[in-house]
Amino acid sequence: MTVLRDISTTYASMFSLVLFMTLFESLRPKKETTLLTLGLMGPLMAVNIALLFILGPTTMSTLLLLTCSLPSLIFFWLLARHRDGRFFFTFCLADTLMLEVIHTTAVLDFFLGSTYIFTVISRLILCPLVAYAVYRWVRPFYLELQNHVDKGWYVFASISLIFYMLLTLSSSVPTRITQRPEQLPAFILLLILVPVVYLHILVTLRRMQLLYESREKESILNVQVESLCSRVDEFTTANERFREERHDFRHKMRTMAALAESGQLDEVKAMASEYSEAPQESVVESYCGHAILDAVLSSYLQWARRKGIRVTTRLDLPDTLQVSETELATVFANAIENAIHACEKLEPDKRFIEIKAITQPAFMLQIRNSFDGVIAFDKDGVPLSGRKGHGFGTRSIVTFCEKNNAFCEFGAEEETFFLRMMFR
């Protein structure tokens, strides 16, 4: 019957590799990583299985660190994208979880009579279940954690390594734990402690990720708002200069008329030339009756028109906005700027931007523009920027919607891109 035990142990050990590959990020393409892993780990597993049957599980449990874990660690280290505490924690996590399954089923089998039938059946069921649970619920956010959180991993890796060594040594030194019944209560407490601590570690890492994302989003929004406020101030100053020019226009016209009547045409030409060379700033157009929004829309839509883009607007905004006017203006600025860049890739006769907003049955906003039809979206439906250092405007829009509990949708229909927002 010990053969059944050894086979089930080998089967469970193989799942540690499955778990690790589920959580591991490689520098190389997925297909290449898989082929390299099969090329090395296949023979390595075969050697360790042979040693298991020759030396027995008790001896192999103490040699496993040298015959399997260490070679595997070196191999995957060379492939790893993150060669720091993230790698070590992932490596130890996969091994420790499988040790947890192996030793838990062995202890339960001991209390049931040590026939090893329960060991085989339980491991056949538990290993795929654990692997599926890790893939289904841990993997999605764990991969994000590795990319966003770069601190604290060495501490967690140290805890994981200690657990691995405790489980390995206490289960087999000086003899198998089932041959030392008086020590089983302490060993069982260790088996309970391992998943509890791992759960706490994952929760802590998740909170660190959420804190990082929150700070990043706040930083992006603050930068966008500061930039927008600066642009609004500049445009307000330009509008004041325009009003002054308009006020002086009447007096200049009278002076030029008097000079013309007296035949002083050279002076008339000089004044006309001087006036034409004066700063010709644009007046702020009124689109919705909100000063900041009007300033931003005037600035960006005039920019669009200078690019030969047809602009149509139909804005029905409430008198009292339920969100920050400055932050909403940032959304308009980012969306229109993205639309302008998209339109610039097209022939002039195909360029258009359309902006609509309604208040009934709810406050909804839609911005549509022409584009070349080439676009990619991430898993959340957010457009991916094809240019390095870009994409902050779109992320700022998403952050604004999350902050204000607004529904946000990006999409494309043939050669028309759209952004839709609905405020609850």
C-alpha positions as MATLAB code, in Angstrom:
seq = 'MTVLRDISTTYASMFSLVLFMTLFESLRPKKETTLLTLGLMGPLMAVNIALLFILGPTTMSTLLLLTCSLPSLIFFWLLARHRDGRFFFTFCLADTLMLEVIHTTAVLDFFLGSTYIFTVISRLILCPLVAYAVYRWVRPFYLELQNHVDKGWYVFASISLIFYMLLTLSSSVPTRITQRPEQLPAFILLLILVPVVYLHILVTLRRMQLLYESREKESILNVQVESLCSRVDEFTTANERFREERHDFRHKMRTMAALAESGQLDEVKAMASEYSEAPQESVVESYCGHAILDAVLSSYLQWARRKGIRVTTRLDLPDTLQVSETELATVFANAIENAIHACEKLEPDKRFIEIKAITQPAFMLQIRNSFDGVIAFDKDGVPLSGRKGHGFGTRSIVTFCEKNNAFCEFGAEEETFFLRMMFR';
ca = [
       0.000    0.000    0.000;
       2.976    2.328    0.433;
       3.211    2.392   -3.358;
      -0.149    4.182   -3.426;
       1.177    6.702   -0.951;
       4.323    7.341   -2.999;
       2.369    7.705   -6.241;
      -0.046   10.165   -4.646;
       2.885   12.128   -3.175;
       4.470   12.369   -6.610;
       1.144   13.433   -8.107;
       0.697   16.171   -5.477;
       4.279   17.378   -5.897;
       3.705   17.920   -9.609;
       0.905   20.326   -8.782;
       3.363   22.630   -7.039;
       4.773   23.280  -10.522;
       1.267   23.931  -11.842;
       0.624   26.405   -9.028;
       3.913   28.175   -9.571;
       3.385   28.522  -13.325;
      -0.078   29.945  -12.597;
       1.389   32.788  -10.523;
       4.764   33.185  -12.256;
       5.599   35.992  -14.709;
       8.286   35.142  -17.241;
      10.461   37.432  -19.316;
       9.988   35.173  -22.302;
       6.815   34.505  -24.337;
       4.350   32.051  -22.826;
       4.929   29.332  -25.432;
       8.704   29.514  -25.113;
       8.464   29.457  -21.310;
       6.253   26.369  -21.448;
       8.636   24.506  -23.765;
      11.668   25.375  -21.657;
       9.851   24.312  -18.491;
       8.833   20.960  -19.958;
      12.370   20.433  -21.281;
      13.983   20.874  -17.872;
      11.316   20.076  -15.309;
      10.229   16.876  -17.059;
      13.593   15.113  -16.640;
      14.049   16.653  -13.179;
      10.698   15.290  -12.018;
      11.547   11.881  -13.469;
      14.803   11.756  -11.506;
      13.065   12.746   -8.266;
      10.323   10.148   -8.787;
      12.953    7.474   -9.274;
      14.755    8.593   -6.117;
      11.458    8.555   -4.228;
      10.901    4.867   -4.999;
      14.562    3.976   -4.345;
      15.128    5.925   -1.127;
      11.579    6.144    0.209;
       9.473    9.186    1.148;
      11.132    9.806    4.512;
      14.625   10.199    3.055;
      13.387   12.053   -0.028;
      11.448   14.586    2.029;
      14.780   15.764    3.465;
      16.604   15.646    0.113;
      13.847   17.316   -1.895;
      15.251   20.773   -1.226;
      18.511   19.856   -2.978;
      17.255   17.483   -5.661;
      14.200   19.440   -6.805;
      13.571   22.815   -5.135;
      17.029   24.323   -5.607;
      17.445   23.381   -9.319;
      13.906   24.601   -9.995;
      14.578   27.870   -8.199;
      17.715   28.565  -10.270;
      15.966   27.700  -13.541;
      12.932   29.903  -12.933;
      15.087   32.716  -11.542;
      16.756   32.966  -14.941;
      13.317   33.210  -16.596;
      11.680   35.524  -14.054;
      10.458   39.004  -14.878;
      10.742   40.050  -11.218;
      14.042   38.871   -9.745;
      13.429   39.982   -6.183;
      11.212   39.133   -3.229;
       8.231   38.677   -5.537;
       9.904   35.680   -7.177;
      10.964   34.046   -3.901;
       7.538   34.515   -2.329;
       5.794   32.999   -5.364;
       8.201   30.061   -5.413;
       7.822   29.296   -1.713;
       4.068   29.857   -1.827;
       3.539   27.184   -4.490;
       5.704   24.618   -2.688;
       4.218   25.332    0.724;
       0.634   25.016   -0.503;
       1.358   21.581   -1.918;
       3.134   20.543    1.287;
       0.017   21.680    3.106;
      -2.132   19.362    0.975;
       0.309   16.450    1.279;
       0.676   16.621    5.057;
      -2.980   17.404    5.787;
      -4.144   14.359    3.831;
      -1.423   12.218    5.454;
      -2.541   13.196    8.957;
      -6.197   12.564    8.144;
      -5.274    9.194    6.662;
      -3.420    8.325    9.898;
      -6.554    8.932   11.967;
      -8.601    6.850    9.511;
      -6.358    3.810    9.817;
      -3.410    4.443    7.486;
      -4.711    2.447    4.542;
      -3.504    5.172    2.141;
      -6.723    4.811    0.148;
      -8.007    8.062    1.627;
      -4.649    9.709    0.871;
      -4.850    8.823   -2.815;
      -8.489    9.809   -3.273;
      -8.218   13.053   -1.296;
      -5.087   14.169   -3.150;
      -6.641   13.332   -6.512;
      -9.505   15.653   -5.605;
      -7.782   18.373   -3.566;
      -4.847   19.112   -5.871;
      -6.968   20.129   -8.882;
      -9.353   22.030   -6.586;
      -6.515   24.028   -5.029;
      -4.997   24.698   -8.447;
      -8.378   25.860   -9.803;
      -9.029   28.088   -6.761;
      -5.628   29.740   -7.161;
      -6.171   30.253  -10.897;
      -9.739   31.501  -10.489;
      -9.502   33.790   -7.450;
      -5.846   34.453   -6.634;
      -4.123   34.736  -10.010;
      -5.992   37.794  -11.449;
      -5.142   40.196   -8.640;
      -1.840   38.498   -7.759;
      -0.377   39.279  -11.196;
      -1.438   42.907  -10.754;
       0.123   42.931   -7.305;
       3.469   41.890   -8.735;
       3.386   44.767  -11.219;
       2.144   47.462   -8.848;
       3.590   46.606   -5.433;
       7.364   46.377   -5.150;
       7.862   46.662   -1.400;
       7.452   44.166    1.436;
       7.954   41.047   -0.673;
      11.189   39.951    0.995;
       9.490   39.897    4.406;
       6.639   37.775    3.055;
       9.104   35.539    1.204;
      11.001   34.978    4.471;
       7.793   33.970    6.240;
       6.952   31.582    3.401;
      10.428   30.045    3.441;
      10.234   29.495    7.201;
       6.878   27.745    6.790;
       8.329   25.549    4.046;
      11.243   24.509    6.244;
       9.027   23.974    9.290;
       6.649   21.728    7.381;
       9.508   19.805    5.777;
      11.548   19.245    8.940;
       8.741   18.712   11.437;
       7.054   16.188    9.160;
      10.101   13.958    8.643;
      12.792   14.608   11.259;
      13.751   12.433   13.064;
      10.975   10.197   11.682;
       7.660   10.668    9.862;
       5.196   12.715   11.914;
       2.662    9.858   11.954;
       5.242    7.775   13.810;
       5.330   10.429   16.542;
       1.676   10.714   17.639;
       2.550   12.801   20.687;
       3.716   15.626   18.357;
       0.680   15.538   16.087;
      -1.283   18.282   17.947;
       1.547   20.790   17.406;
       1.906   19.734   13.789;
      -1.834   20.111   13.200;
      -1.694   23.643   14.641;
       1.116   24.392   12.168;
      -1.045   23.100    9.318;
      -3.823   25.440   10.434;
      -1.467   28.374   10.892;
      -0.019   28.235    7.354;
      -3.210   29.049    5.373;
      -4.287   31.629    7.964;
      -0.991   33.526    7.611;
      -1.048   33.242    3.817;
      -4.562   34.638    3.738;
      -3.424   37.543    5.881;
      -0.435   38.153    3.590;
      -2.618   38.208    0.474;
      -5.107   40.562    2.131;
      -2.246   42.857    3.162;
      -0.814   42.835   -0.358;
      -4.249   43.563   -1.784;
      -4.633   46.564    0.503;
      -1.191   47.788   -0.527;
      -2.248   47.537   -4.174;
      -5.494   49.445   -3.577;
      -3.574   52.139   -1.689;
      -1.088   52.395   -4.555;
      -3.876   52.656   -7.138;
      -5.691   55.263   -5.060;
      -2.570   57.416   -4.741;
      -1.748   57.010   -8.429;
      -5.260   58.003   -9.501;
      -5.306   60.972   -7.145;
      -1.918   62.085   -8.441;
      -3.039   61.825  -12.074;
      -6.239   63.757  -11.369;
      -4.402   66.473   -9.449;
      -1.890   66.951  -12.271;
      -4.706   67.146  -14.815;
      -6.682   69.628  -12.720;
      -3.636   71.833  -12.097;
      -2.852   71.866  -15.812;
      -6.448   72.692  -16.645;
      -6.656   75.503  -14.099;
      -3.512   77.011  -15.568;
      -5.010   76.856  -19.052;
      -8.271   78.413  -17.829;
      -6.345   81.291  -16.225;
      -4.458   81.889  -19.459;
      -7.658   81.872  -21.467;
      -9.404   84.185  -19.004;
      -6.534   86.661  -19.329;
      -6.752   86.448  -23.122;
     -10.494   87.084  -22.950;
      -9.942   90.205  -20.871;
      -7.456   91.493  -23.446;
     -10.042   90.869  -26.154;
     -12.631   92.920  -24.267;
     -10.154   95.759  -23.930;
      -9.425   95.612  -27.658;
     -13.141   95.652  -28.438;
     -13.637   98.670  -26.153;
     -10.838  100.591  -27.920;
     -12.031   99.552  -31.366;
     -14.722  102.292  -31.469;
     -12.212  105.056  -30.757;
      -9.732  103.730  -33.314;
     -12.396  103.619  -35.991;
     -13.319  107.257  -35.328;
      -9.673  108.296  -35.509;
      -9.152  106.400  -38.770;
     -12.315  107.980  -40.243;
     -11.065  111.473  -39.349;
      -7.656  110.758  -40.906;
      -9.310  109.468  -44.060;
     -11.478  112.585  -44.368;
      -8.385  114.768  -44.105;
      -6.621  112.716  -46.777;
      -3.939  111.292  -44.497;
      -4.064  107.827  -46.043;
      -0.577  106.806  -44.975;
      -1.549  107.309  -41.330;
      -4.730  105.286  -41.908;
      -2.694  102.419  -43.359;
      -0.259  102.563  -40.439;
      -3.063  102.372  -37.884;
      -4.747   99.537  -39.760;
      -1.457   97.624  -39.910;
      -0.809   98.213  -36.214;
      -4.272   96.995  -35.326;
      -3.993   93.888  -37.463;
      -0.688   92.948  -35.803;
      -2.073   93.379  -32.293;
      -2.768   90.188  -30.322;
      -5.912   88.679  -31.702;
      -7.020   86.426  -28.862;
     -10.311   84.611  -29.133;
     -13.267   85.438  -26.970;
     -14.635   82.700  -24.734;
     -17.709   81.285  -26.409;
     -20.689   80.244  -24.310;
     -21.577   76.569  -24.600;
     -23.264   75.741  -21.324;
     -23.257   78.774  -19.023;
     -20.549   77.461  -16.693;
     -17.467   79.692  -16.769;
     -14.742   77.055  -16.445;
     -16.420   74.635  -18.837;
     -17.003   77.422  -21.372;
     -13.349   78.462  -21.198;
     -12.116   74.901  -21.696;
     -14.571   74.097  -24.471;
     -13.739   77.353  -26.268;
     -10.029   76.678  -26.091;
     -10.092   73.043  -27.195;
     -12.830   73.343  -29.797;
     -11.106   76.315  -31.434;
      -7.976   74.176  -31.489;
      -9.998   71.462  -33.209;
     -11.370   73.881  -35.805;
      -7.876   75.129  -36.580;
      -7.041   71.493  -37.389;
      -9.846   71.437  -39.947;
     -12.161   69.334  -37.759;
     -15.932   69.814  -38.001;
     -17.293   70.428  -34.525;
     -20.914   70.091  -33.455;
     -22.145   70.622  -29.913;
     -25.477   70.243  -28.179;
     -24.988   70.732  -24.478;
     -27.809   70.789  -21.969;
     -26.122   70.903  -18.591;
     -27.911   71.446  -15.278;
     -27.542   74.835  -13.629;
     -26.054   73.137  -10.584;
     -23.566   70.413  -11.360;
     -23.465   67.347   -9.121;
     -19.713   67.025   -9.687;
     -16.746   69.377   -9.520;
     -16.872   71.751  -12.491;
     -13.076   71.801  -12.707;
     -12.838   67.995  -12.742;
     -15.634   67.736  -15.331;
     -13.788   70.307  -17.436;
     -10.718   68.062  -17.182;
     -12.767   65.210  -18.624;
     -13.849   67.399  -21.554;
     -10.282   68.567  -22.105;
      -8.832   65.044  -22.099;
     -11.577   63.579  -24.264;
     -11.440   66.388  -26.845;
      -7.644   66.318  -26.960;
      -7.712   62.557  -27.598;
     -10.347   63.103  -30.283;
      -8.220   65.778  -31.982;
      -5.185   63.485  -32.092;
      -7.349   60.721  -33.559;
      -8.840   63.017  -36.221;
      -5.408   64.283  -37.277;
      -4.646   60.861  -38.750;
      -7.518   61.226  -41.259;
      -8.150   63.228  -44.410;
      -9.644   66.688  -43.636;
     -13.056   65.824  -45.073;
     -13.396   62.860  -42.666;
     -12.612   64.728  -39.467;
     -15.408   65.441  -37.004;
     -16.066   65.763  -33.277;
     -19.560   65.669  -31.839;
     -20.362   66.555  -28.215;
     -23.789   66.020  -26.646;
     -25.068   66.290  -23.091;
     -28.594   65.901  -21.697;
     -30.074   66.173  -18.221;
     -33.188   64.031  -18.668;
     -33.825   61.247  -17.746;
     -30.340   61.558  -16.247;
     -27.231   63.645  -16.750;
     -25.537   61.911  -19.684;
     -22.594   62.920  -21.819;
     -21.411   61.567  -25.166;
     -18.368   62.551  -27.216;
     -17.961   60.988  -30.670;
     -15.156   61.463  -33.162;
     -13.831   59.941  -36.345;
     -10.679   57.799  -36.217;
      -8.742   55.395  -38.409;
     -10.508   52.305  -37.055;
      -7.404   50.922  -35.339;
      -7.820   50.608  -31.566;
      -7.220   48.129  -28.756;
      -8.983   47.869  -25.399;
      -7.779   46.357  -22.136;
      -9.740   43.756  -20.154;
     -11.850   46.549  -18.575;
     -12.814   48.061  -21.934;
     -10.484   51.057  -21.602;
      -8.581   52.131  -24.748;
      -4.886   51.323  -24.775;
      -2.537   54.054  -25.930;
      -0.164   53.036  -28.685;
       2.275   55.811  -27.789;
       4.780   55.561  -24.945;
       4.149   58.102  -22.201;
       0.519   58.631  -23.241;
      -2.779   57.307  -21.942;
      -2.923   59.497  -18.821;
      -5.936   61.403  -20.155;
      -8.008   58.245  -20.501;
      -6.932   57.039  -17.062;
      -7.918   60.430  -15.664;
     -11.414   60.047  -17.165;
     -11.763   56.579  -15.622;
     -10.593   57.912  -12.254;
     -13.135   60.744  -12.430;
     -15.954   58.284  -13.129;
     -14.933   55.985  -10.284;
     -14.725   58.921   -7.883;
     -18.169   60.238   -8.864;
     -19.920   56.859   -9.195;
     -20.561   57.470  -12.887;
     -21.028   54.839  -15.580;
     -18.342   55.114  -18.242;
     -18.157   53.326  -21.602;
     -15.569   53.502  -24.361;
     -16.333   51.943  -27.722;
     -15.948   52.019  -31.475;
     -18.439   51.605  -34.300;
     -16.694   51.167  -37.650;
     -14.617   54.384  -37.922;
     -16.308   56.302  -35.109;
     -14.993   56.250  -31.549;
     -17.243   57.223  -28.652;
     -17.120   57.981  -24.950;
     -20.358   57.759  -22.990;
     -20.879   58.760  -19.387;
     -23.976   58.622  -17.214;
     -24.149   60.118  -13.747;
     -26.305   58.287  -11.250;
];
